[in-house]
Amino acid sequence: MTSSEKWAISVIVYKMVLNQRIGSRFGQLESVVKEIRIHEESGSFRVMYIATFSDAIYVLHSFQKKSQKTSNKDINIAKIRYKAITQKQ
């Protein structure tokens, strides 16, 4: 693992500890889905995840932000993956 990959993982874990929540556009799942916001020289990135199950932390979607508002496409990807995970539980 490269030093930059180790750094990225440490940032993600740190942000998970901070327990950042996603904005209100996620509707009823807002209280469950968390969002990690990463800002660096190459741009802004998001990681949407849930940590409500005792067996794992599930990453629903990660992407580079291209505008201020998270696109409906990215939100829908996370919603579809959330639904698939909860149906398996």
N, C-alpha and C positions, 0 to 999 in steps of 0.2 A: 504494500500500500504506500502510495506516495505521501509526502508531507502535506500537499494541498488536499488530498483526499482525507487524511486524518484531521486536518483543520476543519474541513466541511462537516465531517461527522461530529466533531466536538461542538461546532456552532449549532447544529441541528439538535443535539442532545440538550445543550444549554437552553435553547429556545423552548424545547418541550418542557423543561423544568419550570420555565416561566409561565407555561400553560396559556399561551396566547390563543384567543378565540377568533373565529372568523367573523366577518361582517354580517349584517342582517339579511343580505341577499340570499342566504342559504336557507331561509325560511325556518320551518319547524326543527330542522337539524342543527340550528345555530348553537344550541346548548351542548351538543355532543361533538361536533366537528371542530377541530382546532386548526390554526393556521400558523405556519412559521414564515416570517418575512425576512428575507435575506437581501441586503443592499450591498453591492460592491461595484467596482469600476466597470465591469462588463455588463451591468444592468441590475434589475430587481428580479428576484425569484420568489416563488411561493411553493410551500409544501403543505397540502391539506391532509390531515390524518385524524384517526380516532384512537383513543386509548381507554375505551370503556369496558373492554373485555379483559378478563383476567389472564388469558393465555397469550396475548400478543398486542402489539401496536400495529395498526394497519395504515399504511400510506395510501390514501385514496387517489391523489394526483399531485404531480409536481410540474411546474412550468415556469418559463420566463415571462415576466410581465411586459407587455408591449404598450400598455396605456394605463391611465389612472384607474379605470374601472376594470374589474375582472370580467372577462368575457362570459357570456351565457354558455358557450361551448365548454369552457373549463369548469364552470359550476356544474353543468349537466354530467360531465364525465365523472366528477366526484360523487354526485348523487347516484348515478347508476352503479358505481362500484360500492358505495355504501349499502345500497339495496341488496346487491349480490352477497355482501359479507353478512348482513343481518339475516338473510334467508338461510344461510348455512349454519348459523348459531342455534 
